[in-house]
Amino acid sequence: MIIENNPPTDKPTKKELTYIQKVWQTVIIVALLVVFILIARVAFNVLLMVLAGSLISLYFHGVGDAIQRNTNLRRRLSMFLSIGGSFIFVGLLMWFMGTKIENQISILNDTLPITINDVKLRLGETPNGLKVLNYLSGENSEKLFHTAQRFFSTSFGVLGNLYIIVLLGIFFTVNPSLYKEGILKLIPSHNKLFVRNIIERISHDLKGWLKGTVIAMILITILITIGLTIMGIPVALVLGMLTGILKLIPNFGSLAAMIPGVLLALTIGTNTAIITALIYIVSQTIVSSIITPIIQERIIKLPPALTIVSQVIMGTLSGALGIILAVPLLVIVIILVDELYVKKIR
């Protein structure tokens, strides 16, 4: 009987890092994190433009799907009609209404400074009005001026980037599978279905938000224009369109749109100004509390406080474009948190 004595095999022990190596490792991690944050900060506006282009693509796809359902046309032709029809509609709208809008804007530019002076005189006749004027004078007025100046300069920057955003939207519409599959190629094969479902859910909810927002913009424009026209307020069409555009900004947009309308109504009379303010409030309430929830009933219910916080943060980071895209970005974040964290802990 032969007994073999196998020598014990020593398993290789993991070598521990020295103190100096740990310090250098920490320094490298912190440096890479700082570089990543700086790159993300610089590229953040570009990512927002990509998101805006994606929303335009979702709009084109929504219109194209409606055309395909009602006409049984091929999908590519439906998308072509969606893009071309949208540009033709906007062009015809500006062609027929451009002159009237231009005249009303020039009237608004002429009357608004006079209106503001009249409001100052009216406020100066009451003690509370004097307090308001004193608050708006001096350093506070300079702060308000710089804030407004920054907002409008950012807004004009957004208008300058509109060409790129629309172009991205067209590219995403023409061949969406190219970009979707490109993202999925970066995902491990066992997670592809999971990521695909997340993308589909984000697309579905953003389509619902976009549909509700577009319909709300059209309805609020019609309601405000009709109401101000009945009240005899000048430039009613421009004020109605301004309200519809600012509907893109929940909470703050409605308040900003009401200010010029109420100021112009004050030139007619105090009662007219009060009724005009009520027209704005009632119209916004009807659209925001009744019509929009019915349209967006299948998408995520966004908490109002969370919406305001996201708008403040995005406005600080990226100005007007950030405020406009705060809600769709919040929808994406909530879906990602729900899919990647909440469902897993359940």
C-alpha positions as CSV (number, residue, x, y, z in Angstrom):
1,M,0.0,0.0,0.0
2,I,1.5,3.2,-1.1
3,I,0.7,6.4,0.7
4,E,1.3,9.5,-1.3
5,N,2.0,12.6,0.7
6,N,0.7,15.5,-1.3
7,P,2.4,18.7,-0.2
8,P,-0.2,21.4,1.0
9,T,-0.9,23.9,-1.7
10,D,-0.8,27.5,-0.4
11,K,-3.5,29.7,-1.9
12,P,-2.2,33.0,-3.1
13,T,-3.1,35.7,-0.7
14,K,-4.4,39.0,-1.9
15,K,-1.8,41.6,-1.4
16,E,-3.0,44.5,0.6
17,L,-2.4,48.1,-0.6
18,T,0.0,50.2,1.3
19,Y,-1.1,53.6,2.8
20,I,0.5,55.5,0.0
21,Q,-1.2,53.4,-2.7
22,K,-4.5,53.9,-1.0
23,V,-4.0,57.7,-1.0
24,W,-3.0,57.7,-4.7
25,Q,-6.1,55.5,-5.5
26,T,-8.4,57.9,-3.7
27,V,-6.8,60.9,-5.4
28,I,-7.3,59.3,-8.9
29,I,-10.9,58.5,-8.2
30,V,-11.7,62.0,-7.0
31,A,-9.9,63.5,-10.0
32,L,-11.8,61.3,-12.4
33,L,-15.1,62.2,-10.6
34,V,-14.3,65.9,-10.9
35,V,-13.4,65.5,-14.6
36,F,-16.7,63.6,-15.2
37,I,-18.7,66.4,-13.4
38,L,-17.0,69.1,-15.5
39,I,-17.6,67.3,-18.8
40,A,-21.3,66.6,-17.7
41,R,-21.7,70.3,-16.9
42,V,-20.4,71.4,-20.3
43,A,-22.4,68.8,-22.2
44,F,-25.6,69.2,-20.1
45,N,-27.1,71.7,-22.6
46,V,-26.2,69.4,-25.5
47,L,-28.1,66.6,-23.7
48,L,-31.0,68.9,-23.2
49,M,-31.0,69.7,-26.9
50,V,-31.0,65.9,-27.6
51,L,-34.0,65.5,-25.3
52,A,-35.8,68.4,-27.0
53,G,-35.1,66.8,-30.4
54,S,-36.5,63.5,-29.1
55,L,-39.7,65.2,-28.0
56,I,-40.1,66.7,-31.5
57,S,-39.5,63.3,-32.9
58,L,-42.2,61.9,-30.6
59,Y,-44.6,64.6,-31.8
60,F,-43.9,63.6,-35.5
61,H,-44.4,59.9,-34.6
62,G,-47.7,60.7,-32.9
63,V,-49.0,62.6,-35.9
64,G,-47.7,60.0,-38.2
65,D,-49.3,57.1,-36.3
66,A,-52.7,59.0,-36.4
67,I,-52.3,59.4,-40.2
68,Q,-51.4,55.7,-40.6
69,R,-54.4,54.5,-38.5
70,N,-56.9,56.7,-40.4
71,T,-55.6,56.2,-44.0
72,N,-53.8,52.8,-44.0
73,L,-50.8,54.4,-45.6
74,R,-47.3,52.9,-45.3
75,R,-45.4,54.1,-42.2
76,R,-42.6,55.8,-44.1
77,L,-45.1,57.8,-46.1
78,S,-47.1,58.7,-43.0
79,M,-44.0,60.0,-41.3
80,F,-43.2,62.1,-44.4
81,L,-46.7,63.6,-44.3
82,S,-46.3,64.2,-40.6
83,I,-43.1,66.2,-40.9
84,G,-44.0,68.0,-44.2
85,G,-47.6,68.7,-43.0
86,S,-46.4,70.2,-39.7
87,F,-44.0,72.6,-41.5
88,I,-46.7,73.5,-44.1
89,F,-49.2,74.2,-41.3
90,V,-46.9,76.4,-39.4
91,G,-45.9,78.3,-42.6
92,L,-49.5,78.9,-43.6
93,L,-50.4,80.0,-40.0
94,M,-47.6,82.5,-40.1
95,W,-48.6,83.6,-43.6
96,F,-52.2,84.3,-42.8
97,M,-51.7,85.7,-39.3
98,G,-48.2,87.1,-39.6
99,T,-49.3,90.6,-40.5
100,K,-51.9,90.8,-37.8
101,I,-49.5,89.5,-35.2
102,E,-46.8,91.9,-36.2
103,N,-49.2,94.9,-35.9
104,Q,-50.4,93.7,-32.5
105,I,-46.8,93.3,-31.3
106,S,-45.9,96.8,-32.4
107,I,-49.0,98.1,-30.6
108,L,-48.0,96.2,-27.5
109,N,-44.5,97.6,-27.6
110,D,-46.0,101.1,-27.8
111,T,-48.6,100.8,-25.2
112,L,-46.8,98.7,-22.5
113,P,-44.4,101.4,-21.3
114,I,-47.3,103.8,-21.0
115,T,-49.4,101.2,-19.2
116,I,-46.5,100.6,-16.7
117,N,-46.3,104.3,-16.0
118,D,-50.1,104.5,-15.4
119,V,-49.9,101.5,-13.0
120,K,-47.1,103.3,-11.1
121,L,-49.3,106.4,-10.8
122,R,-52.2,104.3,-9.5
123,L,-50.0,102.5,-7.0
124,G,-48.7,105.8,-5.8
125,E,-52.1,106.9,-4.7
126,T,-52.4,104.2,-2.0
127,P,-50.2,103.4,1.1
128,N,-49.8,99.7,0.1
129,G,-49.0,100.7,-3.5
130,L,-46.2,103.0,-2.2
131,K,-44.8,100.0,-0.3
132,V,-44.7,98.0,-3.5
133,L,-43.1,100.8,-5.4
134,N,-40.4,101.3,-2.7
135,Y,-39.7,97.6,-2.8
136,L,-39.3,97.6,-6.6
137,S,-37.0,100.6,-6.5
138,G,-33.3,100.6,-5.8
139,E,-31.4,97.3,-5.5
140,N,-34.4,95.2,-5.9
141,S,-35.2,96.7,-9.3
142,E,-31.6,96.1,-10.4
143,K,-31.9,92.4,-9.3
144,L,-35.2,92.0,-11.2
145,F,-33.7,93.7,-14.2
146,H,-30.7,91.4,-14.3
147,T,-32.9,88.3,-13.7
148,A,-35.1,89.3,-16.6
149,Q,-32.1,90.1,-18.8
150,R,-30.6,86.7,-18.1
151,F,-33.9,85.0,-18.8
152,F,-34.5,86.7,-22.2
153,S,-30.9,86.3,-23.3
154,T,-31.1,82.6,-22.5
155,S,-34.4,82.5,-24.4
156,F,-32.9,84.0,-27.5
157,G,-30.1,81.4,-27.1
158,V,-32.8,78.8,-27.2
159,L,-34.2,80.3,-30.3
160,G,-30.8,80.2,-31.9
161,N,-30.5,76.5,-31.2
162,L,-34.0,75.8,-32.5
163,Y,-32.6,74.8,-35.9
164,I,-30.4,72.1,-34.4
165,I,-33.2,70.8,-32.2
166,V,-35.7,70.5,-35.1
167,L,-33.0,68.9,-37.3
168,L,-32.3,66.3,-34.5
169,G,-36.1,65.7,-34.3
170,I,-36.2,65.0,-38.0
171,F,-33.3,62.6,-37.9
172,F,-34.8,60.7,-34.9
173,T,-38.1,60.5,-36.8
174,V,-36.7,59.2,-40.1
175,N,-34.7,56.3,-38.6
176,P,-35.5,55.8,-34.8
177,S,-34.4,52.2,-34.7
178,L,-30.9,53.2,-35.7
179,Y,-30.5,55.2,-32.4
180,K,-32.5,52.8,-30.3
181,E,-30.5,49.8,-31.4
182,G,-27.3,51.8,-31.0
183,I,-28.2,52.3,-27.3
184,L,-29.1,48.6,-26.8
185,K,-25.7,47.5,-28.3
186,L,-24.1,49.0,-25.2
187,I,-26.2,46.9,-22.9
188,P,-25.3,43.3,-21.9
189,S,-27.4,40.7,-23.7
190,H,-29.2,39.5,-20.5
191,N,-30.4,43.0,-19.8
192,K,-31.4,44.1,-23.3
193,L,-35.1,43.2,-22.9
194,F,-35.2,45.0,-19.6
195,V,-33.7,48.2,-21.1
196,R,-35.9,47.9,-24.1
197,N,-39.0,47.9,-21.9
198,I,-37.7,51.0,-20.0
199,I,-37.2,52.9,-23.3
200,E,-40.7,51.9,-24.5
201,R,-42.2,53.1,-21.2
202,I,-40.4,56.4,-21.3
203,S,-41.5,56.9,-24.9
204,H,-45.2,56.1,-24.0
205,D,-45.3,58.5,-21.1
206,L,-43.5,61.3,-22.9
207,K,-46.0,60.9,-25.8
208,G,-48.9,61.3,-23.3
209,W,-47.3,64.3,-21.8
210,L,-46.6,65.9,-25.2
211,K,-50.2,65.2,-26.4
212,G,-51.7,66.8,-23.3
213,T,-49.3,69.8,-23.5
214,V,-50.0,70.5,-27.2
215,I,-53.8,70.3,-26.8
216,A,-53.6,72.4,-23.6
217,M,-51.6,75.1,-25.5
218,I,-54.2,75.2,-28.3
219,L,-57.2,75.4,-25.9
220,I,-55.7,78.0,-23.6
221,T,-54.8,80.2,-26.6
222,I,-58.4,80.0,-27.9
223,L,-60.0,80.7,-24.5
224,I,-57.7,83.6,-23.6
225,T,-58.1,85.2,-27.1
226,I,-61.9,84.9,-27.0
227,G,-62.1,86.2,-23.4
228,L,-59.8,89.2,-24.0
229,T,-61.5,90.0,-27.3
230,I,-64.9,90.1,-25.5
231,M,-63.5,92.4,-22.8
232,G,-62.1,94.8,-25.5
233,I,-58.5,94.3,-24.5
234,P,-56.1,95.3,-27.3
235,V,-53.7,92.8,-28.9
236,A,-55.8,89.9,-27.6
237,L,-54.4,87.5,-30.2
238,V,-50.8,88.1,-29.2
239,L,-51.7,87.8,-25.5
240,G,-53.5,84.5,-26.2
241,M,-50.6,83.1,-28.2
242,L,-48.2,84.2,-25.5
243,T,-50.3,82.4,-22.9
244,G,-50.3,79.2,-25.1
245,I,-46.5,79.3,-25.6
246,L,-45.9,79.9,-21.9
247,K,-48.1,76.9,-21.1
248,L,-45.0,74.9,-21.8
249,I,-43.8,76.1,-18.4
250,P,-46.2,74.7,-15.7
251,N,-46.9,76.9,-12.7
252,F,-44.7,79.9,-13.6
253,G,-45.8,80.2,-17.2
254,S,-49.4,81.0,-16.4
255,L,-48.5,83.7,-13.9
256,A,-46.0,85.3,-16.4
257,A,-48.6,85.3,-19.2
258,M,-51.2,87.0,-17.0
259,I,-49.1,90.1,-16.2
260,P,-49.2,91.9,-19.5
261,G,-52.9,91.2,-20.0
262,V,-53.8,92.6,-16.6
263,L,-51.6,95.6,-17.1
264,L,-53.3,96.5,-20.4
265,A,-56.7,96.0,-18.8
266,L,-55.8,98.5,-16.0
267,T,-55.6,101.2,-18.7
268,I,-59.4,100.6,-19.3
269,G,-60.4,100.3,-15.7
270,T,-59.9,98.5,-12.4
271,N,-63.0,96.4,-12.9
272,T,-61.8,95.4,-16.4
273,A,-58.5,94.4,-14.9
274,I,-60.2,92.2,-12.2
275,I,-62.4,90.5,-14.8
276,T,-59.3,90.0,-17.1
277,A,-57.5,88.3,-14.2
278,L,-60.5,86.1,-13.6
279,I,-60.5,85.1,-17.3
280,Y,-56.9,84.0,-17.0
281,I,-57.5,82.1,-13.7
282,V,-60.7,80.4,-14.8
283,S,-59.2,79.4,-18.2
284,Q,-56.0,78.0,-16.6
285,T,-58.1,76.1,-14.1
286,I,-60.3,74.6,-16.7
287,V,-57.4,73.5,-18.9
288,S,-55.0,72.4,-16.0
289,S,-57.5,70.8,-13.6
290,I,-60.1,69.2,-16.0
291,I,-58.9,68.8,-19.6
292,T,-55.2,68.0,-19.2
293,P,-55.7,65.3,-16.5
294,I,-58.3,63.6,-18.8
295,I,-55.8,63.6,-21.7
296,Q,-52.8,62.5,-19.5
297,E,-54.7,60.0,-17.4
298,R,-52.4,57.1,-18.4
299,I,-49.1,58.7,-17.6
300,I,-47.2,59.3,-14.4
301,K,-48.9,61.7,-11.9
302,L,-46.3,64.3,-11.1
303,P,-46.4,65.8,-7.6
304,P,-46.7,69.6,-7.9
305,A,-44.0,70.3,-5.3
306,L,-41.6,68.0,-7.1
307,T,-42.4,69.7,-10.4
308,I,-41.6,73.2,-9.0
309,V,-38.4,72.0,-7.4
310,S,-37.3,70.4,-10.7
311,Q,-38.1,73.7,-12.6
312,V,-36.1,75.8,-10.1
313,I,-33.1,73.4,-10.4
314,M,-33.2,73.2,-14.2
315,G,-33.7,76.9,-14.5
316,T,-30.6,77.5,-12.4
317,L,-28.6,75.0,-14.5
318,S,-29.7,75.8,-18.0
319,G,-32.1,78.9,-18.0
320,A,-35.2,78.9,-20.2
321,L,-34.4,75.6,-22.0
322,G,-34.0,73.9,-18.6
323,I,-37.3,75.2,-17.3
324,I,-39.2,74.1,-20.5
325,L,-37.7,70.6,-20.3
326,A,-37.9,70.2,-16.5
327,V,-41.2,68.2,-16.6
328,P,-40.2,65.6,-19.3
329,L,-36.9,65.2,-17.6
330,L,-38.7,64.6,-14.3
331,V,-40.9,62.0,-16.0
332,I,-37.7,60.2,-17.2
333,V,-36.1,60.3,-13.8
334,I,-39.2,59.0,-12.0
335,I,-39.5,56.1,-14.5
336,L,-35.8,55.2,-14.1
337,V,-36.0,55.3,-10.2
338,D,-39.2,53.1,-10.4
339,E,-37.7,50.5,-12.7
340,L,-34.1,50.4,-11.4
341,Y,-34.8,50.8,-7.6
342,V,-38.4,50.7,-6.4
343,K,-39.5,47.5,-8.3
344,K,-36.3,45.7,-7.1
345,I,-36.9,46.4,-3.4
346,R,-40.4,45.2,-3.7
